[in-house]
Amino acid sequence: MEALRIHLTQTSANYRREETINNKMTYPLPPFSTVIGALHNICNFKEYHPMDISIQGDYKSLNKEAYTDYCFLNTTQDDRGILVKMANPSMLSTGYSVVAHAIKSQGNSFRNGITISVEDKELLQEFRDLKDLNDKIAELKKGRFTKCMNLLKKRKKSLANKKKSFDKKSDMYLTVEAREKELKQIEKDLEQRFRDYEEEHYSKPISKFRTLTKSLKCYEVLTDIELIIHVKSNHETLQKIKENIYEWKSLGRSEDFVEIKEAEFVNLEVPDKLYESTYHAYIDAEIADETDDSNVVFAKNKGVTKIHGVKYYINKVYRLEEGKRFFEKKKVYYTSKYMVDEESLGVYIDKSKENPLIVNFV
């Protein structure tokens, strides 16, 4: 079987586990989807090219890096965080101007000037004026506007009752019906004018103000990483990857740079004797959990235990449905010191190295 073997190193990397938030934990090896995405990116593939991946490797240590996380809240808070004004809230731009900082953990008020540090007096006054306007709009809606709408509803109800006393073909019925439609249109126009005024003078301007919060969070970071990646696909796809391999700049985060040591075509063979793993690797759980001992990847004490390790459900490829990504997940073991022999199925041997490599495509 033909495959492309890629040997790369990284000084450090975080292969983000998507379910982690405050402490951004890392997988010990990159997910299949991360590698497949990177290969498609360097080749500028616009459509998915089917491929299977084998990933093995090691790292020297796992450390934690602290970083400051900036988060825009969905609502503007008056008593906490940092009050900012967005440059363009309707776009993806995150540009903003700082208006004021809340000093204490609670009891602050940007509107009332309680325990805050002001950065921009004009923007703070704009924020306060908008809040004052919102109070006036609420008062108007609760008072005069509601009274006017109630009068219109009362008049419409009166006309509806009055229509019942006339024949539907009579002039009086048609006159009352016309007046009823006129009142409905007046009611509709008043509601729309009120919404438009509120939207234009308050909702849009206040949407530019946001509450920004800062918190200390951590990345788990692997250091001194060595990876051996085997790629199985059609020859044209593998050739394209090999031609563009030095366009591969990072793996994990954008700052997790890679150094490509080699990219070579290799011929894989089925096991012909007993082989022991060189690196940690992802092993397909389907063959690791095989009940027939003659068909499995096994630990050193064959016949006593199967391989053991950490089980992960790792993304491989995704499909788009209504603009959303749905990933196909693969169940694998992250393990080491495993063995295969001539009876093992689902694995191959790369003999082009001094120490043969066990290859298991997922």
C-alpha positions as CSV (number, residue, x, y, z in Angstrom):
1,M,0.0,0.0,0.0
2,E,1.3,3.4,-0.9
3,A,1.2,6.2,1.7
4,L,2.8,9.6,2.3
5,R,4.8,9.8,5.5
6,I,5.3,13.2,7.0
7,H,7.8,13.8,9.8
8,L,7.5,17.1,11.6
9,T,8.5,18.7,14.9
10,Q,7.0,21.6,17.0
11,T,8.6,23.6,19.8
12,S,5.1,23.8,21.5
13,A,1.5,23.3,20.6
14,N,-2.1,23.1,22.0
15,Y,-4.4,20.7,20.2
16,R,-7.6,22.2,21.7
17,R,-10.1,19.8,23.2
18,E,-13.4,21.5,22.2
19,E,-15.3,20.7,25.4
20,T,-12.9,22.7,27.6
21,I,-13.3,26.4,28.4
22,N,-11.6,27.9,31.4
23,N,-8.6,25.6,31.1
24,K,-8.1,24.9,27.4
25,M,-6.9,21.4,27.6
26,T,-5.0,19.7,24.8
27,Y,-5.1,16.3,23.1
28,P,-1.7,14.5,23.4
29,L,-1.7,14.2,19.6
30,P,-3.4,16.4,17.0
31,P,-7.0,15.4,16.1
32,F,-7.5,13.9,12.7
33,S,-9.7,16.8,11.6
34,T,-6.9,19.3,12.5
35,V,-4.4,17.4,10.3
36,I,-6.8,16.9,7.4
37,G,-7.8,20.6,7.6
38,A,-4.2,21.7,7.5
39,L,-3.4,19.4,4.5
40,H,-6.4,20.7,2.6
41,N,-5.3,24.3,3.4
42,I,-1.8,24.0,2.2
43,C,-3.0,22.4,-1.1
44,N,-5.8,25.0,-1.5
45,F,-8.4,22.2,-1.9
46,K,-11.9,23.7,-2.2
47,E,-13.6,20.4,-1.8
48,Y,-13.0,17.4,0.5
49,H,-10.4,14.9,-0.7
50,P,-11.0,11.6,1.1
51,M,-8.1,10.5,3.1
52,D,-7.3,8.3,6.1
53,I,-4.7,9.4,8.7
54,S,-2.3,7.6,11.1
55,I,-0.9,9.8,13.8
56,Q,1.9,8.8,16.2
57,G,4.5,10.8,18.1
58,D,5.8,12.0,21.5
59,Y,6.3,15.2,23.5
60,K,8.7,16.0,26.3
61,S,6.5,17.9,28.8
62,L,3.1,19.4,29.4
63,N,2.9,22.9,30.8
64,K,0.3,25.6,31.5
65,E,0.4,29.1,30.0
66,A,-1.7,31.8,31.5
67,Y,-3.5,34.3,29.3
68,T,-6.0,37.1,29.6
69,D,-9.4,36.2,28.1
70,Y,-11.5,39.1,26.8
71,C,-15.2,38.4,26.5
72,F,-18.0,40.7,25.3
73,L,-21.3,40.0,27.2
74,N,-24.5,39.7,25.4
75,T,-26.1,42.5,27.5
76,T,-24.7,45.8,28.7
77,Q,-24.2,45.8,32.4
78,D,-24.2,49.0,34.4
79,D,-22.4,47.7,37.5
80,R,-19.5,45.5,36.3
81,G,-16.6,45.0,33.8
82,I,-15.4,47.5,31.3
83,L,-17.9,49.7,29.4
84,V,-16.8,50.0,25.8
85,K,-18.2,51.4,22.5
86,M,-17.8,49.2,19.5
87,A,-16.5,50.7,16.3
88,N,-18.9,48.6,14.2
89,P,-21.1,46.2,16.1
90,S,-22.8,44.9,13.1
91,M,-19.6,43.6,11.6
92,L,-17.0,41.0,12.8
93,S,-14.6,43.8,13.8
94,T,-13.7,43.8,17.5
95,G,-12.4,47.3,17.5
96,Y,-13.6,49.4,20.4
97,S,-13.0,52.5,22.6
98,V,-12.9,52.1,26.3
99,V,-15.5,54.3,28.1
100,A,-15.0,53.5,31.8
101,H,-13.9,50.7,34.2
102,A,-15.8,49.4,37.2
103,I,-13.5,49.6,40.2
104,K,-15.2,47.2,42.7
105,S,-16.6,43.7,42.2
106,Q,-20.1,45.0,42.9
107,G,-22.0,48.2,43.7
108,N,-20.7,50.2,40.8
109,S,-22.7,52.2,38.3
110,F,-21.6,53.7,35.0
111,R,-24.8,55.7,34.8
112,N,-24.6,57.2,38.2
113,G,-20.8,57.5,38.3
114,I,-20.4,55.2,41.4
115,T,-16.9,53.7,41.9
116,I,-15.8,53.9,38.2
117,S,-12.7,55.1,36.4
118,V,-13.7,57.2,33.4
119,E,-11.6,56.9,30.2
120,D,-13.8,59.0,27.9
121,K,-16.2,61.5,29.3
122,E,-18.0,62.3,26.1
123,L,-18.8,58.6,25.4
124,L,-19.9,58.1,29.0
125,Q,-22.2,61.1,28.7
126,E,-23.6,59.6,25.4
127,F,-24.3,56.3,27.2
128,R,-26.1,58.1,30.1
129,D,-28.1,60.2,27.6
130,L,-29.3,57.1,25.9
131,K,-30.3,55.5,29.2
132,D,-32.2,58.7,30.1
133,L,-34.0,58.5,26.7
134,N,-34.9,54.9,27.3
135,D,-36.6,55.9,30.5
136,K,-38.6,58.6,28.7
137,I,-39.6,56.1,26.0
138,A,-40.7,53.6,28.6
139,E,-42.7,56.3,30.3
140,L,-44.3,57.4,27.1
141,K,-45.2,53.8,26.2
142,K,-46.7,53.2,29.6
143,G,-48.6,56.5,29.5
144,R,-49.8,58.4,26.5
145,F,-49.1,55.7,23.9
146,T,-50.9,53.0,25.9
147,K,-53.9,55.3,26.5
148,C,-54.1,56.1,22.8
149,M,-53.9,52.5,21.8
150,N,-56.6,51.6,24.4
151,L,-58.9,54.3,22.9
152,L,-58.4,52.9,19.4
153,K,-59.2,49.3,20.6
154,K,-62.3,50.5,22.5
155,R,-63.5,52.4,19.4
156,K,-62.8,49.3,17.1
157,K,-64.8,47.1,19.5
158,S,-67.7,49.5,19.5
159,L,-67.7,49.6,15.7
160,A,-67.5,45.8,15.5
161,N,-70.6,45.5,17.8
162,K,-72.3,48.2,15.7
163,K,-71.8,46.3,12.5
164,K,-73.8,43.4,13.9
165,S,-77.0,45.5,13.8
166,F,-76.7,46.3,10.1
167,D,-77.2,44.2,7.0
168,K,-73.9,43.3,5.4
169,K,-75.0,44.8,2.1
170,S,-76.3,48.0,3.6
171,D,-74.6,51.4,3.2
172,M,-74.4,51.8,7.0
173,Y,-72.6,48.5,7.3
174,L,-70.1,49.4,4.6
175,T,-69.5,52.8,6.2
176,V,-68.9,51.3,9.6
177,E,-66.6,48.7,8.1
178,A,-64.6,51.3,6.3
179,R,-64.2,53.3,9.5
180,E,-63.1,50.1,11.3
181,K,-60.4,49.4,8.7
182,E,-59.3,53.0,9.0
183,L,-58.8,52.7,12.7
184,K,-56.9,49.4,12.3
185,Q,-54.5,51.1,9.9
186,I,-54.1,54.1,12.3
187,E,-53.3,51.6,15.1
188,K,-50.8,49.7,12.9
189,D,-49.1,53.0,11.8
190,L,-48.8,54.2,15.3
191,E,-47.2,51.0,16.5
192,Q,-44.8,51.0,13.6
193,R,-43.8,54.7,14.1
194,F,-43.2,54.0,17.8
195,R,-41.0,51.0,17.0
196,D,-39.1,52.9,14.3
197,Y,-38.4,55.8,16.7
198,E,-37.3,53.5,19.5
199,E,-35.1,51.5,17.1
200,E,-33.5,54.6,15.5
201,H,-33.0,56.7,18.6
202,Y,-32.2,54.1,21.2
203,S,-31.8,50.4,20.2
204,K,-29.3,51.0,17.4
205,P,-27.2,53.6,19.3
206,I,-27.1,51.6,22.6
207,S,-26.1,48.4,20.7
208,K,-22.7,50.0,20.2
209,F,-22.1,50.0,23.9
210,R,-20.9,46.6,25.3
211,T,-19.7,45.2,28.6
212,L,-16.2,43.7,28.3
213,T,-15.0,41.3,31.0
214,K,-11.4,40.1,31.6
215,S,-10.5,36.8,33.3
216,L,-7.3,34.8,33.7
217,K,-7.4,31.4,32.0
218,C,-4.9,28.8,31.0
219,Y,-3.7,26.9,28.0
220,E,-2.2,23.4,28.4
221,V,0.9,23.4,26.1
222,L,2.9,20.4,24.9
223,T,6.6,21.1,24.3
224,D,9.3,19.5,22.2
225,I,6.8,17.6,20.0
226,E,7.7,15.0,17.3
227,L,5.0,13.7,15.0
228,I,4.9,10.9,12.4
229,I,1.9,11.2,10.2
230,H,1.0,8.7,7.5
231,V,-1.6,9.8,4.9
232,K,-3.5,7.3,2.7
233,S,-5.4,8.7,-0.3
234,N,-5.2,8.5,-4.1
235,H,-1.8,9.2,-5.7
236,E,-2.8,12.6,-7.2
237,T,-3.9,13.9,-3.7
238,L,-0.7,12.5,-2.0
239,Q,1.5,14.1,-4.7
240,K,-0.3,17.4,-4.3
241,I,0.3,17.3,-0.5
242,K,4.0,16.4,-1.0
243,E,4.5,19.3,-3.5
244,N,3.0,21.8,-1.0
245,I,4.2,20.3,2.2
246,Y,6.5,23.2,3.0
247,E,3.5,25.6,2.9
248,W,2.5,23.9,6.2
249,K,3.2,26.7,8.8
250,S,1.4,25.7,12.0
251,L,-0.6,22.9,13.7
252,G,-2.9,23.6,16.6
253,R,-2.9,27.3,17.2
254,S,-1.7,29.8,14.6
255,E,1.4,30.4,16.7
256,D,2.2,26.7,17.0
257,F,4.7,26.6,14.1
258,V,5.9,23.3,12.5
259,E,9.2,22.3,11.1
260,I,8.9,19.7,8.3
261,K,11.7,17.2,8.6
262,E,10.7,15.1,5.6
263,A,7.8,14.0,3.4
264,E,8.3,10.8,1.6
265,F,6.3,8.1,-0.2
266,V,6.5,4.8,1.5
267,N,5.2,1.3,0.8
268,L,3.3,-0.2,3.7
269,E,3.2,-4.0,4.3
270,V,1.1,-6.3,6.5
271,P,2.9,-7.5,9.6
272,D,5.1,-10.6,9.0
273,K,6.4,-11.0,12.5
274,L,6.2,-9.4,15.9
275,Y,6.6,-5.6,16.0
276,E,6.6,-3.2,19.0
277,S,5.5,0.4,18.8
278,T,8.1,3.2,18.7
279,Y,5.9,6.1,19.6
280,H,2.6,6.9,21.3
281,A,-0.2,6.7,18.8
282,Y,-4.0,6.8,18.2
283,I,-5.2,3.3,17.7
284,D,-8.7,2.6,16.2
285,A,-10.8,1.3,19.2
286,E,-12.6,-1.1,16.9
287,I,-9.5,-3.2,16.4
288,A,-8.2,-2.6,19.9
289,D,-11.5,-3.9,21.4
290,E,-11.7,-6.9,19.0
291,T,-12.8,-10.0,21.0
292,D,-10.9,-12.4,18.8
293,D,-7.4,-12.3,20.3
294,S,-5.8,-13.4,17.1
295,N,-7.0,-10.2,15.3
296,V,-6.0,-7.5,17.8
297,V,-3.3,-5.1,18.6
298,F,-2.1,-6.3,22.0
299,A,0.0,-5.3,25.0
300,K,3.3,-7.0,25.7
301,N,1.7,-9.7,27.8
302,K,-0.3,-11.1,24.9
303,G,-3.1,-13.4,26.0
304,V,-3.4,-11.6,29.3
305,T,-4.6,-8.1,28.5
306,K,-5.4,-6.1,25.4
307,I,-3.9,-2.7,24.9
308,H,-4.9,0.0,27.4
309,G,-4.8,3.7,27.2
310,V,-7.0,6.9,27.2
311,K,-10.1,6.6,25.1
312,Y,-11.0,9.6,23.0
313,Y,-13.8,10.5,20.6
314,I,-11.9,12.5,18.1
315,N,-13.3,14.5,15.1
316,K,-12.3,13.4,11.6
317,V,-14.4,15.0,8.9
318,Y,-17.6,17.1,9.0
319,R,-20.7,17.6,6.9
320,L,-22.6,20.8,6.5
321,E,-26.3,20.9,7.3
322,E,-28.1,24.3,7.2
323,G,-24.8,26.1,7.5
324,K,-23.7,24.1,10.6
325,R,-20.8,21.6,10.9
326,F,-21.6,18.1,12.1
327,F,-18.4,16.1,12.8
328,E,-17.9,12.4,12.3
329,K,-16.2,11.2,15.5
330,K,-13.8,8.3,15.7
331,K,-13.3,6.3,18.9
332,V,-9.6,5.7,19.5
333,Y,-7.1,4.8,22.2
334,Y,-4.1,6.9,22.9
335,T,-1.6,4.3,23.9
336,S,2.1,3.2,23.7
337,K,4.1,0.0,24.1
338,Y,1.7,-2.0,22.0
339,M,2.5,-4.9,19.7
340,V,1.3,-6.5,16.5
341,D,2.2,-9.7,14.7
342,E,1.4,-11.6,11.5
343,E,-2.1,-12.4,12.8
344,S,-3.0,-8.7,13.5
345,L,-5.6,-7.1,11.2
346,G,-6.1,-3.5,10.4
347,V,-2.5,-2.5,10.8
348,Y,0.5,-2.0,8.5
349,I,4.3,-1.8,8.9
350,D,6.4,1.0,7.5
351,K,9.9,-0.7,7.1
352,S,11.6,2.3,5.5
353,K,13.0,3.4,8.9
354,E,15.7,1.8,11.0
355,N,13.0,1.1,13.5
356,P,9.8,-0.1,11.7
357,L,6.7,1.9,12.4
358,I,3.3,0.4,13.1
359,V,0.7,2.3,11.0
360,N,-3.1,2.2,11.8
361,F,-5.3,4.4,9.6
362,V,-8.4,6.0,11.0
